[in-house]
Amino acid sequence: MTENNNKLIEEISKIRKILEDKYTRTETKINWKEADAFMWQSDEGCFKPVKNVNSIPLELLKGIDQNIDILLENTIKFSKSLPANNALLWGARGMGKSSLIKGIHGKLCKTSKNKLILIEIHREDIRDLPDILGIIKQYCEVNYIIFCDDLSFDNDDTTYKSLKTALEGGIEGRPSNVIFYATSNRRHLMAREMIENETSTAINPSEAIEEKVSLSDRFGLWLGFHPCSQDEYLEMITRYCDEYGVSKDPDFIKSQAIEWQATRGARSGRVAWQFFVDLAARNEVNIGL
């Protein structure tokens, strides 16, 4: 009997060692001076520096002036270590949600005296948020924007609970040098059918809805992005032409731009940029892509 127990203990010790080797991450000193932006690498449990962030100057973002002012003011306060809100940028595709966050970060990196780091985390790595907060709260001299692009949750996805805990900070509270910015096509981050499914299977349907919808309530700022008008679409293209030195007859550009958006069935900042890239290439203008 004792021999069997010893073998069992030995096997358990082996399993424990395997699990520890797999999940225990070696803590290393992070050089935050290496870059202004980092990507969270979940499989390695580390931050990968991003030397060149793909961002557009705020001056080129059109049709979202009010959202620019609100988020810029919120981020400036945060960069000065003043109270600021988590922000959810939701709405139409291609209208500059991600570009706005990266553009504001880029602007403040040039103008702010305080170090401001942008950390991008993939939606599927949201469960790592507690680990990320545990690491960066040790570096209180730096302010961090944790950024998740195209955030949403589907059926049987429970990672939203990790986000709720991280946004509120649990019993310990969220570190004062961390703020969370997310973009989504869904106002409440969850598909309507997901909420309806929870309602149909829950003992108390109203509580089920409240549990799901309350996730977006953790964001103090809700900034809505809506499809642009044709005038705004054309103004975006004009701004790009002026910025990059593409000269062409305005009437020609207008007719070509309208035809371009008609073939794609939509108008947005992304469609305007795609048309401009094509226009610049046809005119042999290098725009640095």
N, C-alpha and C positions, 0 to 999 in steps of 0.2 A: 504493500500500500504506500509506504514511504517512498519507494523507488518510483512508483507511478506519479506521485505528487512532485517529486523532483524533476521528472521529465516534463510534466505539465508546466511547472514554473520556468523551466529552461525554454520551452517553446513560447511561452508568453513573453519572456524576456527578449527573445529573437524578434517577435512581432513588434514589440514596443520599440526596439532599436530601429527596425525598418521604418516604422511610422515617424519616429523622431528625425531620422535622416531625411525623410521625404518632406516633412512639413516644418521642421525647425529652420528658420532663416537666419543666416549669419548677419548680425548687425554691423554695418560699415558706416563710417563717417561720410556724410553726403556733402559734396562741394556745390553749394547752391550758387556760387559765383561763376560756375561753368556755363550757365545759360540762364535766360529769363523764363524759359518754358521747359516742362518735362512731361514725358509720357509714363504712366504707370504700367510696368510690365508685371502682370499678375503671376505668370509662370515662374519668374525669377525673383519676385518679391522685391523689386528695386525700381528706381526712377531713371528713365533714359533721357538725357538732355537733348533738347531740340534747339539747335543753333539758329536755324532760320525758320521762323514761324510764317506760314502761308496766310498773310493777312492783307486786307484792303484798307487804305486810309479812310478815316471817318468821313472826310470831305466828299468821298465818292459814293457814299451810301445815301440814296435818295428815297423819299416817300416814307421815311421812318424817323423824321426829325424829333418828334416828341419822345419816342422810345430812346433815341440817342441821348437826349438831355437827361432823362430820368436815370438811365443806367450809368451814364458818365458821372453824374452827381453822387450816386450811391457808391460807385467804385472809388471816387476821389476821397470820400469820407473814410472808406475802409482803408485806403492806402495811408491815411493819416492816423490809423489806429482808433478811429472814432466808430461808434455803433453804426452798423449797416445791415441791410436785409439780404437774405438769400433771394435769388431771382429765378423765375421760370419764364422763359421766352417761348411762347407757343403760337401756333397758327400756320399760315400758308407756307408751303414749301418754296424754297428759293428766294425768300424775301429778306435775307440778310441777318437771320438770328445768330448763326455761328460767327459770321463776319463781324457783327457788332461787338461781340464779346472779345474776339481776337484783336479787333481794331482799337477798342478802348484800352486793352492791356498794352498794346504796342505804343499807344500815345502816352500812357502814364509811365511806361518804362523810360521814355525819353524826357519827360517833364517832372516826374516825381522824385523827391529826394530820398524816399524810402524804397527799399527793395520790395518788389511785388512779383511773385512767382505764379505763373499759370501752370496748373497740373491737369492734364487731360486724362480722364479715366473712361474706359469703354463701358457700355451699358451692362455687358455680361460680367463685368468685374465689380459691380456695385457692392457685392457681398464683402469685398475687401476694404470698404470704407473705414470700418473700425480700426483695421491695421494701419491704414494710411494716416488716420488722425492720430493714432498712437505714436507714429514716427515723427510727424511734422510738428506736433505740439511741443517737442523738445527744442525746436528752433524758434523761440519766441521773438527773436529779433527780426524775423522775416514774416511778411504777410502773404497768404496763399489763397488763390482763387482755384477751387476744384471745379473743373468744367466737364460736363458730360453732354455729348452731342446726341441728338435724336433719342432722347430718353423716353421709354414707354415700357409697359408691362403687359404680358399676355396671360392667357389662361394657365393655371397651374404654376405660375411664376411667383415665388414667395420672396424674392430678393428685395421687393419694395419695403419689406419690414426692416431690412438693414438700412435702407435710405431714411426711413422715418426715424429710426433710432439715432442715426448720424446727424440728421438735421436738428434734432432736439438735444442730442448729446447725452440722453439718459440721465442717470443720477449725477454723473460727473460734470455734465454740461459741455457744450461744444467749445473747443478752444477759441479764444477771442481773436486769434490771428488767422482764422480760417473762415472762408465764405464759400457758398456753393451756388454755382450758376449752371442751369440746364436748359437745353432747347428740346422742344417736342412738337409734334404735329397735333397732339391731343391735349386739350385744356386740362383734363384731370389725369393725364398720364396713362390712362387705362382705356381699352376699347369698350364701347358701350355694351357689347355682348358679354364682356367679362363681368361688368357690374350687374347686368341682368341675370347672368348665370348664378352669381352669388346670391342675388335676391330670391331666386326661385328655390334654392336649396337651403337657405338659412332658416333657422328657427325664428329669428326676428329679422325680417327683410329690411326694415328701416335702419337697423344697426349695421347690417351688412353693407348697405350703400354708404352709410356714414364712414365706416372703416376704410373703404376704398377711396372715396372722394376726399377724405381728410388728409390724404397724402399731399395733395397740391396745396392745402392750407398751410403747410409748413414753410411755404415760400412767401416771404413778406411782399415781394413784388411780383405781380403778374403783368407781363407785357405782351399784348396781342399784336400779331402781324397778319395783315390782310392783303389779298391780291391788289396789285397796283393798277392804276388807271393807265390808259394809253399815253397820256401826256407825261406821266411820271416815268413810264417805260422809255419813252423817247428821250426824256431829259437825262436819264441814267447813261444812255449811249452817248449823248452829247458831252457829258462830263468825262466819260472815258476817252473820247476823241480829243478833247482839249488837253487832258492830263498827259496822254501819250503821244500827242502830236500827229494824229491821223487827220489829214485835211481832205475833205471830199465835199461835193455839192450837197447841202443840207436836204434838198428835196429828194435827191437820189438815195441818201442814207435813210430818210424817213420811209420811202416806198419799200426799200429792201428790208428794213427792220420790221415793218408791218407784215410783209410776206413771210419773214422768218418766224415771227411769233404765231402766225396763222398755221404754219405747217406743224407746229408743236402743240397747238391747242391751248396755249396758256401764255400769260404775261407775268414775268417776275424779274427780280434782280438777276437771278441766275441765267435766265433766258437772254436778258440784255447783255450780260457779260459774254455768254457763248457767241452771240451775234457779233459782238465787238472783236472777239478773238479771231473769228473768221474774217471780218472786215480788215483787221490789221494784217493778217496773213496775205490777203489778196492784194493789199497795198504795199507789201514787203516792208512792214514796220515791225521792228523787234521790240516787244513789250516785256521781255525778260522772263518768259515762261520756259 
